[in-house]
Amino acid sequence: MKLHINGEERDFSEIPVPVTLAALIENLGMKADRVAVELNRDIVARDRWSATELHEGDRLEVVQFVGGGRPSRRL
């Protein structure tokens, strides 16, 4: 199955079908509690990931949250 993730086409034929959004996030090695996903221009709530099946050509935007950085300096 080919999916478009963050503008890049990727092949996931090694994942058994049906592929769920939860299975994809796990396959990508991402921590579910630090990710937001938009599927075909709709944000998918995390509690729906295991019931959301992906299909050939679906377009996903996957955003992974990261912490850190440096506090701003006040002048």
PQR file of N, CA, C, O and H, with PARSE charges and radii, in Angstrom:
ATOM      1  N   MET A   1       0.842  -1.172   0.000 -0.4000 1.5000
ATOM      2  CA  MET A   1       0.000   0.000   0.000 -0.0000 2.0000
ATOM      3  C   MET A   1       0.891   1.239   0.000  0.5500 1.7000
ATOM      4  O   MET A   1       1.853   1.331   0.762 -0.5500 1.4000
ATOM      5  N   LYS A   2       0.555   2.174  -0.857 -0.4000 1.5000
ATOM      6  CA  LYS A   2       1.297   3.426  -0.910 -0.0000 2.0000
ATOM      7  C   LYS A   2       0.480   4.526  -0.252  0.5500 1.7000
ATOM      8  O   LYS A   2      -0.702   4.707  -0.544 -0.5500 1.4000
ATOM      9  H   LYS A   2      -0.227   2.099  -1.476  0.4000 1.0000
ATOM     10  N   LEU A   3       1.132   5.255   0.639 -0.4000 1.5000
ATOM     11  CA  LEU A   3       0.527   6.371   1.345 -0.0000 2.0000
ATOM     12  C   LEU A   3       1.394   7.602   1.152  0.5500 1.7000
ATOM     13  O   LEU A   3       2.602   7.489   0.947 -0.5500 1.4000
ATOM     14  H   LEU A   3       2.093   5.108   0.876  0.4000 1.0000
ATOM     15  N   HIS A   4       0.788   8.763   1.217 -0.4000 1.5000
ATOM     16  CA  HIS A   4       1.530  10.022   1.154 -0.0000 2.0000
ATOM     17  C   HIS A   4       1.609  10.558   2.587  0.5500 1.7000
ATOM     18  O   HIS A   4       0.594  10.922   3.181 -0.5500 1.4000
ATOM     19  H   HIS A   4      -0.194   8.854   1.384  0.4000 1.0000
ATOM     20  N   ILE A   5       2.817  10.602   3.125 -0.4000 1.5000
ATOM     21  CA  ILE A   5       3.004  11.077   4.501 -0.0000 2.0000
ATOM     22  C   ILE A   5       3.870  12.326   4.459  0.5500 1.7000
ATOM     23  O   ILE A   5       5.013  12.295   4.003 -0.5500 1.4000
ATOM     24  H   ILE A   5       3.642  10.306   2.643  0.4000 1.0000
ATOM     25  N   ASN A   6       3.307  13.419   4.940 -0.4000 1.5000
ATOM     26  CA  ASN A   6       3.986  14.713   4.950 -0.0000 2.0000
ATOM     27  C   ASN A   6       4.553  15.051   3.573  0.5500 1.7000
ATOM     28  O   ASN A   6       5.677  15.538   3.450 -0.5500 1.4000
ATOM     29  H   ASN A   6       2.378  13.444   5.311  0.4000 1.0000
ATOM     30  N   GLY A   7       3.750  14.780   2.538 -0.4000 1.5000
ATOM     31  CA  GLY A   7       4.126  15.130   1.179 -0.0000 2.0000
ATOM     32  C   GLY A   7       5.014  14.133   0.461  0.5500 1.7000
ATOM     33  O   GLY A   7       5.353  14.345  -0.704 -0.5500 1.4000
ATOM     34  H   GLY A   7       2.838  14.384   2.638  0.4000 1.0000
ATOM     35  N   GLU A   8       5.401  13.053   1.123 -0.4000 1.5000
ATOM     36  CA  GLU A   8       6.291  12.052   0.530 -0.0000 2.0000
ATOM     37  C   GLU A   8       5.554  10.735   0.362  0.5500 1.7000
ATOM     38  O   GLU A   8       4.939  10.241   1.307 -0.5500 1.4000
ATOM     39  H   GLU A   8       5.126  12.881   2.069  0.4000 1.0000
ATOM     40  N   GLU A   9       5.610  10.158  -0.844 -0.4000 1.5000
ATOM     41  CA  GLU A   9       4.971   8.867  -1.062 -0.0000 2.0000
ATOM     42  C   GLU A   9       5.839   7.769  -0.457  0.5500 1.7000
ATOM     43  O   GLU A   9       7.048   7.716  -0.681 -0.5500 1.4000
ATOM     44  H   GLU A   9       6.110  10.559  -1.612  0.4000 1.0000
ATOM     45  N   ARG A  10       5.193   6.891   0.318 -0.4000 1.5000
ATOM     46  CA  ARG A  10       5.912   5.786   0.967 -0.0000 2.0000
ATOM     47  C   ARG A  10       5.146   4.496   0.772  0.5500 1.7000
ATOM     48  O   ARG A  10       3.917   4.489   0.713 -0.5500 1.4000
ATOM     49  H   ARG A  10       4.211   6.934   0.500  0.4000 1.0000
ATOM     50  N   ASP A  11       5.890   3.402   0.671 -0.4000 1.5000
ATOM     51  CA  ASP A  11       5.308   2.084   0.434 -0.0000 2.0000
ATOM     52  C   ASP A  11       5.259   1.314   1.750  0.5500 1.7000
ATOM     53  O   ASP A  11       6.275   1.165   2.429 -0.5500 1.4000
ATOM     54  H   ASP A  11       6.889   3.408   0.719  0.4000 1.0000
ATOM     55  N   PHE A  12       4.068   0.824   2.105 -0.4000 1.5000
ATOM     56  CA  PHE A  12       3.879   0.064   3.327 -0.0000 2.0000
ATOM     57  C   PHE A  12       3.319  -1.314   3.023  0.5500 1.7000
ATOM     58  O   PHE A  12       2.472  -1.821   3.758 -0.5500 1.4000
ATOM     59  H   PHE A  12       3.243   0.944   1.553  0.4000 1.0000
ATOM     60  N   SER A  13       3.788  -1.921   1.943 -0.4000 1.5000
ATOM     61  CA  SER A  13       3.281  -3.233   1.548 -0.0000 2.0000
ATOM     62  C   SER A  13       3.661  -4.329   2.537  0.5500 1.7000
ATOM     63  O   SER A  13       3.069  -5.408   2.510 -0.5500 1.4000
ATOM     64  H   SER A  13       4.476  -1.509   1.345  0.4000 1.0000
ATOM     65  N   GLU A  14       4.642  -4.075   3.412 -0.4000 1.5000
ATOM     66  CA  GLU A  14       5.038  -5.085   4.401 -0.0000 2.0000
ATOM     67  C   GLU A  14       4.076  -5.165   5.586  0.5500 1.7000
ATOM     68  O   GLU A  14       4.131  -6.124   6.356 -0.5500 1.4000
ATOM     69  H   GLU A  14       5.123  -3.199   3.433  0.4000 1.0000
ATOM     70  N   ILE A  15       3.204  -4.182   5.744 -0.4000 1.5000
ATOM     71  CA  ILE A  15       2.233  -4.197   6.836 -0.0000 2.0000
ATOM     72  C   ILE A  15       1.013  -4.985   6.365  0.5500 1.7000
ATOM     73  O   ILE A  15       0.485  -4.699   5.291 -0.5500 1.4000
ATOM     74  H   ILE A  15       3.159  -3.404   5.118  0.4000 1.0000
ATOM     75  N   PRO A  16       0.552  -5.967   7.139 -0.5600 1.5000
ATOM     76  CA  PRO A  16      -0.634  -6.729   6.729  0.2800 2.0000
ATOM     77  C   PRO A  16      -1.884  -5.837   6.674  0.5500 1.7000
ATOM     78  O   PRO A  16      -2.077  -4.964   7.519 -0.5500 1.4000
ATOM     79  N   VAL A  17      -2.717  -6.075   5.671 -0.4000 1.5000
ATOM     80  CA  VAL A  17      -3.951  -5.307   5.528 -0.0000 2.0000
ATOM     81  C   VAL A  17      -5.067  -5.960   6.308  0.5500 1.7000
ATOM     82  O   VAL A  17      -5.022  -7.180   6.470 -0.5500 1.4000
ATOM     83  H   VAL A  17      -2.560  -6.785   4.984  0.4000 1.0000
ATOM     84  N   PRO A  18      -6.055  -5.260   6.800 -0.5600 1.5000
ATOM     85  CA  PRO A  18      -6.184  -3.821   6.680  0.2800 2.0000
ATOM     86  C   PRO A  18      -5.212  -3.091   7.611  0.5500 1.7000
ATOM     87  O   PRO A  18      -4.929  -3.547   8.719 -0.5500 1.4000
ATOM     88  N   VAL A  19      -4.716  -1.963   7.142 -0.4000 1.5000
ATOM     89  CA  VAL A  19      -3.790  -1.141   7.920 -0.0000 2.0000
ATOM     90  C   VAL A  19      -4.602  -0.083   8.649  0.5500 1.7000
ATOM     91  O   VAL A  19      -5.358   0.669   8.035 -0.5500 1.4000
ATOM     92  H   VAL A  19      -4.945  -1.593   6.242  0.4000 1.0000
ATOM     93  N   THR A  20      -4.438  -0.036   9.950 -0.4000 1.5000
ATOM     94  CA  THR A  20      -5.114   1.005  10.723 -0.0000 2.0000
ATOM     95  C   THR A  20      -4.128   2.135  10.989  0.5500 1.7000
ATOM     96  O   THR A  20      -2.915   1.964  10.870 -0.5500 1.4000
ATOM     97  H   THR A  20      -3.824  -0.647  10.449  0.4000 1.0000
ATOM     98  N   LEU A  21      -4.658   3.262  11.341 -0.4000 1.5000
ATOM     99  CA  LEU A  21      -3.816   4.406  11.684 -0.0000 2.0000
ATOM    100  C   LEU A  21      -2.938   4.077  12.884  0.5500 1.7000
ATOM    101  O   LEU A  21      -1.770   4.465  12.919 -0.5500 1.4000
ATOM    102  H   LEU A  21      -5.643   3.401  11.438  0.4000 1.0000
ATOM    103  N   ALA A  22      -3.482   3.371  13.861 -0.4000 1.5000
ATOM    104  CA  ALA A  22      -2.694   2.970  15.033 -0.0000 2.0000
ATOM    105  C   ALA A  22      -1.515   2.089  14.630  0.5500 1.7000
ATOM    106  O   ALA A  22      -0.409   2.268  15.138 -0.5500 1.4000
ATOM    107  H   ALA A  22      -4.430   3.057  13.833  0.4000 1.0000
ATOM    108  N   ALA A  23      -1.743   1.136  13.716 -0.4000 1.5000
ATOM    109  CA  ALA A  23      -0.676   0.244  13.250 -0.0000 2.0000
ATOM    110  C   ALA A  23       0.390   1.023  12.495  0.5500 1.7000
ATOM    111  O   ALA A  23       1.580   0.734  12.626 -0.5500 1.4000
ATOM    112  H   ALA A  23      -2.642   0.991  13.303  0.4000 1.0000
ATOM    113  N   LEU A  24      -0.024   2.004  11.711 -0.4000 1.5000
ATOM    114  CA  LEU A  24       0.942   2.813  10.968 -0.0000 2.0000
ATOM    115  C   LEU A  24       1.842   3.596  11.916  0.5500 1.7000
ATOM    116  O   LEU A  24       3.061   3.602  11.747 -0.5500 1.4000
ATOM    117  H   LEU A  24      -0.991   2.239  11.605  0.4000 1.0000
ATOM    118  N   ILE A  25       1.256   4.256  12.907 -0.4000 1.5000
ATOM    119  CA  ILE A  25       2.041   5.046  13.858 -0.0000 2.0000
ATOM    120  C   ILE A  25       3.029   4.141  14.580  0.5500 1.7000
ATOM    121  O   ILE A  25       4.179   4.526  14.790 -0.5500 1.4000
ATOM    122  H   ILE A  25       0.266   4.252  13.045  0.4000 1.0000
ATOM    123  N   GLU A  26       2.598   2.948  14.961 -0.4000 1.5000
ATOM    124  CA  GLU A  26       3.496   1.989  15.607 -0.0000 2.0000
ATOM    125  C   GLU A  26       4.611   1.580  14.650  0.5500 1.7000
ATOM    126  O   GLU A  26       5.774   1.516  15.047 -0.5500 1.4000
ATOM    127  H   GLU A  26       1.663   2.636  14.790  0.4000 1.0000
ATOM    128  N   ASN A  27       4.268   1.304  13.394 -0.4000 1.5000
ATOM    129  CA  ASN A  27       5.266   0.922  12.391 -0.0000 2.0000
ATOM    130  C   ASN A  27       6.285   2.026  12.161  0.5500 1.7000
ATOM    131  O   ASN A  27       7.453   1.746  11.889 -0.5500 1.4000
ATOM    132  H   ASN A  27       3.324   1.356  13.070  0.4000 1.0000
ATOM    133  N   LEU A  28       5.860   3.267  12.267 -0.4000 1.5000
ATOM    134  CA  LEU A  28       6.773   4.395  12.095 -0.0000 2.0000
ATOM    135  C   LEU A  28       7.650   4.629  13.320  0.5500 1.7000
ATOM    136  O   LEU A  28       8.566   5.450  13.285 -0.5500 1.4000
ATOM    137  H   LEU A  28       4.912   3.494  12.489  0.4000 1.0000
ATOM    138  N   GLY A  29       7.368   3.902  14.410 -0.4000 1.5000
ATOM    139  CA  GLY A  29       8.169   4.028  15.627 -0.0000 2.0000
ATOM    140  C   GLY A  29       7.891   5.295  16.414  0.5500 1.7000
ATOM    141  O   GLY A  29       8.748   5.771  17.158 -0.5500 1.4000
ATOM    142  H   GLY A  29       6.624   3.235  14.439  0.4000 1.0000
ATOM    143  N   MET A  30       6.711   5.833  16.254 -0.4000 1.5000
ATOM    144  CA  MET A  30       6.359   7.057  16.964 -0.0000 2.0000
ATOM    145  C   MET A  30       5.554   6.743  18.217  0.5500 1.7000
ATOM    146  O   MET A  30       4.831   5.749  18.270 -0.5500 1.4000
ATOM    147  H   MET A  30       6.015   5.446  15.649  0.4000 1.0000
ATOM    148  N   LYS A  31       5.688   7.595  19.215 -0.4000 1.5000
ATOM    149  CA  LYS A  31       4.913   7.446  20.445 -0.0000 2.0000
ATOM    150  C   LYS A  31       3.558   8.112  20.241  0.5500 1.7000
ATOM    151  O   LYS A  31       3.472   9.310  19.974 -0.5500 1.4000
ATOM    152  H   LYS A  31       6.276   8.403  19.171  0.4000 1.0000
ATOM    153  N   ALA A  32       2.509   7.317  20.372 -0.4000 1.5000
ATOM    154  CA  ALA A  32       1.156   7.796  20.083 -0.0000 2.0000
ATOM    155  C   ALA A  32       0.759   9.024  20.894  0.5500 1.7000
ATOM    156  O   ALA A  32      -0.008   9.858  20.413 -0.5500 1.4000
ATOM    157  H   ALA A  32       2.579   6.344  20.589  0.4000 1.0000
ATOM    158  N   ASP A  33       1.267   9.144  22.105 -0.4000 1.5000
ATOM    159  CA  ASP A  33       0.873  10.280  22.938 -0.0000 2.0000
ATOM    160  C   ASP A  33       1.603  11.571  22.564  0.5500 1.7000
ATOM    161  O   ASP A  33       1.361  12.619  23.165 -0.5500 1.4000
ATOM    162  H   ASP A  33       1.890   8.466  22.495  0.4000 1.0000
ATOM    163  N   ARG A  34       2.492  11.496  21.577 -0.4000 1.5000
ATOM    164  CA  ARG A  34       3.238  12.679  21.144 -0.0000 2.0000
ATOM    165  C   ARG A  34       3.024  12.992  19.667  0.5500 1.7000
ATOM    166  O   ARG A  34       3.847  13.663  19.043 -0.5500 1.4000
ATOM    167  H   ARG A  34       2.688  10.645  21.089  0.4000 1.0000
ATOM    168  N   VAL A  35       1.920  12.505  19.111 -0.4000 1.5000
ATOM    169  CA  VAL A  35       1.674  12.639  17.681 -0.0000 2.0000
ATOM    170  C   VAL A  35       0.247  13.130  17.435  0.5500 1.7000
ATOM    171  O   VAL A  35      -0.681  12.769  18.159 -0.5500 1.4000
ATOM    172  H   VAL A  35       1.252  11.959  19.617  0.4000 1.0000
ATOM    173  N   ALA A  36       0.091  13.952  16.412 -0.4000 1.5000
ATOM    174  CA  ALA A  36      -1.220  14.340  15.904 -0.0000 2.0000
ATOM    175  C   ALA A  36      -1.260  13.962  14.427  0.5500 1.7000
ATOM    176  O   ALA A  36      -0.252  14.068  13.727 -0.5500 1.4000
ATOM    177  H   ALA A  36       0.845  14.246  15.825  0.4000 1.0000
ATOM    178  N   VAL A  37      -2.416  13.526  13.959 -0.4000 1.5000
ATOM    179  CA  VAL A  37      -2.522  13.049  12.579 -0.0000 2.0000
ATOM    180  C   VAL A  37      -3.719  13.673  11.874  0.5500 1.7000
ATOM    181  O   VAL A  37      -4.824  13.750  12.411 -0.5500 1.4000
ATOM    182  H   VAL A  37      -3.234  13.440  14.528  0.4000 1.0000
ATOM    183  N   GLU A  38      -3.454  14.115  10.648 -0.4000 1.5000
ATOM    184  CA  GLU A  38      -4.497  14.583   9.754 -0.0000 2.0000
ATOM    185  C   GLU A  38      -4.566  13.587   8.599  0.5500 1.7000
ATOM    186  O   GLU A  38      -3.552  13.309   7.958 -0.5500 1.4000
ATOM    187  H   GLU A  38      -2.557  14.053  10.211  0.4000 1.0000
ATOM    188  N   LEU A  39      -5.738  13.058   8.336 -0.4000 1.5000
ATOM    189  CA  LEU A  39      -5.944  12.087   7.269 -0.0000 2.0000
ATOM    190  C   LEU A  39      -6.873  12.697   6.233  0.5500 1.7000
ATOM    191  O   LEU A  39      -8.032  12.998   6.517 -0.5500 1.4000
ATOM    192  H   LEU A  39      -6.561  13.284   8.856  0.4000 1.0000
ATOM    193  N   ASN A  40      -6.349  12.873   5.030 -0.4000 1.5000
ATOM    194  CA  ASN A  40      -7.138  13.472   3.945 -0.0000 2.0000
ATOM    195  C   ASN A  40      -7.815  14.770   4.383  0.5500 1.7000
ATOM    196  O   ASN A  40      -8.995  15.001   4.116 -0.5500 1.4000
ATOM    197  H   ASN A  40      -5.408  12.628   4.799  0.4000 1.0000
ATOM    198  N   ARG A  41      -7.047  15.593   5.052 -0.4000 1.5000
ATOM    199  CA  ARG A  41      -7.449  16.933   5.505 -0.0000 2.0000
ATOM    200  C   ARG A  41      -8.383  16.963   6.710  0.5500 1.7000
ATOM    201  O   ARG A  41      -8.935  18.012   7.041 -0.5500 1.4000
ATOM    202  H   ARG A  41      -6.089  15.405   5.269  0.4000 1.0000
ATOM    203  N   ASP A  42      -8.562  15.823   7.365 -0.4000 1.5000
ATOM    204  CA  ASP A  42      -9.372  15.776   8.592 -0.0000 2.0000
ATOM    205  C   ASP A  42      -8.506  15.277   9.743  0.5500 1.7000
ATOM    206  O   ASP A  42      -7.817  14.266   9.614 -0.5500 1.4000
ATOM    207  H   ASP A  42      -8.113  14.971   7.096  0.4000 1.0000
ATOM    208  N   ILE A  43      -8.543  15.982  10.859 -0.4000 1.5000
ATOM    209  CA  ILE A  43      -7.803  15.535  12.038 -0.0000 2.0000
ATOM    210  C   ILE A  43      -8.523  14.324  12.620  0.5500 1.7000
ATOM    211  O   ILE A  43      -9.747  14.318  12.758 -0.5500 1.4000
ATOM    212  H   ILE A  43      -9.104  16.804  10.964  0.4000 1.0000
ATOM    213  N   VAL A  44      -7.747  13.303  12.956 -0.4000 1.5000
ATOM    214  CA  VAL A  44      -8.313  12.069  13.511 -0.0000 2.0000
ATOM    215  C   VAL A  44      -7.993  12.027  15.003  0.5500 1.7000
ATOM    216  O   VAL A  44      -6.828  12.067  15.398 -0.5500 1.4000
ATOM    217  H   VAL A  44      -6.753  13.307  12.844  0.4000 1.0000
ATOM    218  N   ALA A  45      -9.023  11.946  15.815 -0.4000 1.5000
ATOM    219  CA  ALA A  45      -8.842  11.852  17.266 -0.0000 2.0000
ATOM    220  C   ALA A  45      -8.111  10.552  17.606  0.5500 1.7000
ATOM    221  O   ALA A  45      -8.366   9.510  17.001 -0.5500 1.4000
ATOM    222  H   ALA A  45      -9.970  11.913  15.494  0.4000 1.0000
ATOM    223  N   ARG A  46      -7.221  10.624  18.556 -0.4000 1.5000
ATOM    224  CA  ARG A  46      -6.397   9.469  18.935 -0.0000 2.0000
ATOM    225  C   ARG A  46      -7.239   8.251  19.297  0.5500 1.7000
ATOM    226  O   ARG A  46      -6.841   7.125  19.000 -0.5500 1.4000
ATOM    227  H   ARG A  46      -7.014  11.471  19.047  0.4000 1.0000
ATOM    228  N   ASP A  47      -8.372   8.445  19.919 -0.4000 1.5000
ATOM    229  CA  ASP A  47      -9.202   7.304  20.316 -0.0000 2.0000
ATOM    230  C   ASP A  47      -9.880   6.623  19.123  0.5500 1.7000
ATOM    231  O   ASP A  47     -10.528   5.592  19.299 -0.5500 1.4000
ATOM    232  H   ASP A  47      -8.696   9.360  20.161  0.4000 1.0000
ATOM    233  N   ARG A  48      -9.744   7.176  17.916 -0.4000 1.5000
ATOM    234  CA  ARG A  48     -10.304   6.586  16.697 -0.0000 2.0000
ATOM    235  C   ARG A  48      -9.241   5.896  15.827  0.5500 1.7000
ATOM    236  O   ARG A  48      -9.575   5.279  14.815 -0.5500 1.4000
ATOM    237  H   ARG A  48      -9.217   8.013  17.773  0.4000 1.0000
ATOM    238  N   TRP A  49      -7.972   5.999  16.218 -0.4000 1.5000
ATOM    239  CA  TRP A  49      -6.890   5.465  15.394 -0.0000 2.0000
ATOM    240  C   TRP A  49      -7.024   3.971  15.133  0.5500 1.7000
ATOM    241  O   TRP A  49      -6.807   3.528  14.005 -0.5500 1.4000
ATOM    242  H   TRP A  49      -7.701   6.500  17.040  0.4000 1.0000
ATOM    243  N   SER A  50      -7.371   3.191  16.137 -0.4000 1.5000
ATOM    244  CA  SER A  50      -7.444   1.736  15.959 -0.0000 2.0000
ATOM    245  C   SER A  50      -8.620   1.331  15.069  0.5500 1.7000
ATOM    246  O   SER A  50      -8.624   0.224  14.531 -0.5500 1.4000
ATOM    247  H   SER A  50      -7.547   3.551  17.053  0.4000 1.0000
ATOM    248  N   ALA A  51      -9.602   2.193  14.907 -0.4000 1.5000
ATOM    249  CA  ALA A  51     -10.765   1.886  14.065 -0.0000 2.0000
ATOM    250  C   ALA A  51     -10.674   2.555  12.688  0.5500 1.7000
ATOM    251  O   ALA A  51     -11.543   2.355  11.839 -0.5500 1.4000
ATOM    252  H   ALA A  51      -9.599   3.092  15.344  0.4000 1.0000
ATOM    253  N   THR A  52      -9.621   3.348  12.471 -0.4000 1.5000
ATOM    254  CA  THR A  52      -9.482   4.082  11.216 -0.0000 2.0000
ATOM    255  C   THR A  52      -8.592   3.306  10.255  0.5500 1.7000
ATOM    256  O   THR A  52      -7.377   3.234  10.436 -0.5500 1.4000
ATOM    257  H   THR A  52      -8.915   3.510  13.161  0.4000 1.0000
ATOM    258  N   GLU A  53      -9.213   2.724   9.229 -0.4000 1.5000
ATOM    259  CA  GLU A  53      -8.462   1.978   8.227 -0.0000 2.0000
ATOM    260  C   GLU A  53      -7.925   2.919   7.161  0.5500 1.7000
ATOM    261  O   GLU A  53      -8.594   3.866   6.748 -0.5500 1.4000
ATOM    262  H   GLU A  53     -10.200   2.782   9.081  0.4000 1.0000
ATOM    263  N   LEU A  54      -6.706   2.640   6.725 -0.4000 1.5000
ATOM    264  CA  LEU A  54      -6.078   3.436   5.678 -0.0000 2.0000
ATOM    265  C   LEU A  54      -6.245   2.739   4.340  0.5500 1.7000
ATOM    266  O   LEU A  54      -6.356   1.515   4.266 -0.5500 1.4000
ATOM    267  H   LEU A  54      -6.162   1.871   7.060  0.4000 1.0000
ATOM    268  N   HIS A  55      -6.260   3.541   3.286 -0.4000 1.5000
ATOM    269  CA  HIS A  55      -6.482   3.022   1.938 -0.0000 2.0000
ATOM    270  C   HIS A  55      -5.408   3.555   0.997  0.5500 1.7000
ATOM    271  O   HIS A  55      -4.807   4.602   1.236 -0.5500 1.4000
ATOM    272  H   HIS A  55      -6.170   4.535   3.347  0.4000 1.0000
ATOM    273  N   GLU A  56      -5.188   2.818  -0.063 -0.4000 1.5000
ATOM    274  CA  GLU A  56      -4.216   3.192  -1.086 -0.0000 2.0000
ATOM    275  C   GLU A  56      -4.380   4.661  -1.467  0.5500 1.7000
ATOM    276  O   GLU A  56      -5.479   5.113  -1.788 -0.5500 1.4000
ATOM    277  H   GLU A  56      -5.677   1.967  -0.258  0.4000 1.0000
ATOM    278  N   GLY A  57      -3.266   5.400  -1.427 -0.4000 1.5000
ATOM    279  CA  GLY A  57      -3.272   6.797  -1.851 -0.0000 2.0000
ATOM    280  C   GLY A  57      -3.706   7.801  -0.808  0.5500 1.7000
ATOM    281  O   GLY A  57      -3.725   9.000  -1.086 -0.5500 1.4000
ATOM    282  H   GLY A  57      -2.373   5.033  -1.167  0.4000 1.0000
ATOM    283  N   ASP A  58      -4.060   7.342   0.404 -0.4000 1.5000
ATOM    284  CA  ASP A  58      -4.435   8.293   1.454 -0.0000 2.0000
ATOM    285  C   ASP A  58      -3.298   9.276   1.699  0.5500 1.7000
ATOM    286  O   ASP A  58      -2.121   8.949   1.544 -0.5500 1.4000
ATOM    287  H   ASP A  58      -4.044   6.368   0.630  0.4000 1.0000
ATOM    288  N   ARG A  59      -3.679  10.481   2.083 -0.4000 1.5000
ATOM    289  CA  ARG A  59      -2.702  11.540   2.377 -0.0000 2.0000
ATOM    290  C   ARG A  59      -2.769  11.867   3.873  0.5500 1.7000
ATOM    291  O   ARG A  59      -3.820  12.197   4.423 -0.5500 1.4000
ATOM    292  H   ARG A  59      -4.635  10.747   2.209  0.4000 1.0000
ATOM    293  N   LEU A  60      -1.601  11.759   4.496 -0.4000 1.5000
ATOM    294  CA  LEU A  60      -1.518  12.007   5.936 -0.0000 2.0000
ATOM    295  C   LEU A  60      -0.501  13.100   6.222  0.5500 1.7000
ATOM    296  O   LEU A  60       0.534  13.201   5.563 -0.5500 1.4000
ATOM    297  H   LEU A  60      -0.747  11.491   4.049  0.4000 1.0000
ATOM    298  N   GLU A  61      -0.814  13.901   7.204 -0.4000 1.5000
ATOM    299  CA  GLU A  61       0.151  14.826   7.789 -0.0000 2.0000
ATOM    300  C   GLU A  61       0.331  14.350   9.220  0.5500 1.7000
ATOM    301  O   GLU A  61      -0.627  14.295   9.992 -0.5500 1.4000
ATOM    302  H   GLU A  61      -1.655  13.819   7.740  0.4000 1.0000
ATOM    303  N   VAL A  62       1.550  14.012   9.565 -0.4000 1.5000
ATOM    304  CA  VAL A  62       1.853  13.494  10.896 -0.0000 2.0000
ATOM    305  C   VAL A  62       2.789  14.480  11.576  0.5500 1.7000
ATOM    306  O   VAL A  62       3.874  14.770  11.072 -0.5500 1.4000
ATOM    307  H   VAL A  62       2.328  14.057   8.938  0.4000 1.0000
ATOM    308  N   VAL A  63       2.365  14.988  12.716 -0.4000 1.5000
ATOM    309  CA  VAL A  63       3.148  15.962  13.469 -0.0000 2.0000
ATOM    310  C   VAL A  63       3.541  15.333  14.789  0.5500 1.7000
ATOM    311  O   VAL A  63       2.696  14.880  15.561 -0.5500 1.4000
ATOM    312  H   VAL A  63       1.483  14.752  13.125  0.4000 1.0000
ATOM    313  N   GLN A  64       4.855  15.317  15.033 -0.4000 1.5000
ATOM    314  CA  GLN A  64       5.359  14.756  16.290 -0.0000 2.0000
ATOM    315  C   GLN A  64       5.793  15.900  17.185  0.5500 1.7000
ATOM    316  O   GLN A  64       6.578  16.758  16.782 -0.5500 1.4000
ATOM    317  H   GLN A  64       5.541  15.685  14.405  0.4000 1.0000
ATOM    318  N   PHE A  65       5.277  15.903  18.397 -0.4000 1.5000
ATOM    319  CA  PHE A  65       5.600  16.955  19.346 -0.0000 2.0000
ATOM    320  C   PHE A  65       6.913  16.635  20.041  0.5500 1.7000
ATOM    321  O   PHE A  65       7.159  15.495  20.434 -0.5500 1.4000
ATOM    322  H   PHE A  65       4.639  15.206  18.724  0.4000 1.0000
ATOM    323  N   VAL A  66       7.747  17.645  20.187 -0.4000 1.5000
ATOM    324  CA  VAL A  66       9.014  17.477  20.893 -0.0000 2.0000
ATOM    325  C   VAL A  66       9.143  18.577  21.927  0.5500 1.7000
ATOM    326  O   VAL A  66       8.681  19.700  21.726 -0.5500 1.4000
ATOM    327  H   VAL A  66       7.547  18.572  19.868  0.4000 1.0000
ATOM    328  N   GLY A  67       9.770  18.243  23.020 -0.4000 1.5000
ATOM    329  CA  GLY A  67       9.999  19.226  24.070 -0.0000 2.0000
ATOM    330  C   GLY A  67      11.409  19.759  23.970  0.5500 1.7000
ATOM    331  O   GLY A  67      12.194  19.335  23.122 -0.5500 1.4000
ATOM    332  H   GLY A  67      10.146  17.331  23.184  0.4000 1.0000
ATOM    333  N   GLY A  68      11.706  20.660  24.816 -0.4000 1.5000
ATOM    334  CA  GLY A  68      13.069  21.185  24.845 -0.0000 2.0000
ATOM    335  C   GLY A  68      13.106  22.619  24.390  0.5500 1.7000
ATOM    336  O   GLY A  68      12.109  23.340  24.419 -0.5500 1.4000
ATOM    337  H   GLY A  68      11.068  21.005  25.505  0.4000 1.0000
ATOM    338  N   GLY A  69      14.264  23.000  23.978 -0.4000 1.5000
ATOM    339  CA  GLY A  69      14.459  24.379  23.565 -0.0000 2.0000
ATOM    340  C   GLY A  69      15.067  25.185  24.693  0.5500 1.7000
ATOM    341  O   GLY A  69      15.342  24.661  25.773 -0.5500 1.4000
ATOM    342  H   GLY A  69      15.075  22.415  23.955  0.4000 1.0000
ATOM    343  N   ARG A  70      15.267  26.425  24.440 -0.4000 1.5000
ATOM    344  CA  ARG A  70      15.864  27.290  25.436 -0.0000 2.0000
ATOM    345  C   ARG A  70      14.866  28.382  25.795  0.5500 1.7000
ATOM    346  O   ARG A  70      14.225  28.952  24.912 -0.5500 1.4000
ATOM    347  H   ARG A  70      15.044  26.851  23.563  0.4000 1.0000
ATOM    348  N   PRO A  71      14.729  28.675  27.081 -0.5600 1.5000
ATOM    349  CA  PRO A  71      13.810  29.742  27.464  0.2800 2.0000
ATOM    350  C   PRO A  71      14.258  31.068  26.856  0.5500 1.7000
ATOM    351  O   PRO A  71      15.452  31.316  26.693 -0.5500 1.4000
ATOM    352  N   SER A  72      13.303  31.899  26.531 -0.4000 1.5000
ATOM    353  CA  SER A  72      13.660  33.201  25.970 -0.0000 2.0000
ATOM    354  C   SER A  72      14.219  34.099  27.061  0.5500 1.7000
ATOM    355  O   SER A  72      13.842  33.997  28.228 -0.5500 1.4000
ATOM    356  H   SER A  72      12.333  31.697  26.663  0.4000 1.0000
ATOM    357  N   ARG A  73      15.110  34.967  26.662 -0.4000 1.5000
ATOM    358  CA  ARG A  73      15.689  35.919  27.618 -0.0000 2.0000
ATOM    359  C   ARG A  73      14.853  37.181  27.627  0.5500 1.7000
ATOM    360  O   ARG A  73      14.455  37.688  26.578 -0.5500 1.4000
ATOM    361  H   ARG A  73      15.416  35.050  25.714  0.4000 1.0000
ATOM    362  N   ARG A  74      14.603  37.662  28.774 -0.4000 1.5000
ATOM    363  CA  ARG A  74      13.892  38.932  28.886 -0.0000 2.0000
ATOM    364  C   ARG A  74      14.915  40.048  29.001  0.5500 1.7000
ATOM    365  O   ARG A  74      15.896  39.949  29.738 -0.5500 1.4000
ATOM    366  H   ARG A  74      14.926  37.251  29.626  0.4000 1.0000
ATOM    367  N   LEU A  75      14.665  41.084  28.272 -0.4000 1.5000
ATOM    368  CA  LEU A  75      15.593  42.240  28.313 -0.0000 2.0000
ATOM    369  C   LEU A  75      15.119  43.282  29.266  0.5500 1.7000
ATOM    370  O   LEU A  75      15.770  44.314  29.426 -0.5500 1.4000
ATOM    371  H   LEU A  75      13.867  41.164  27.674  0.4000 1.0000
TER
END
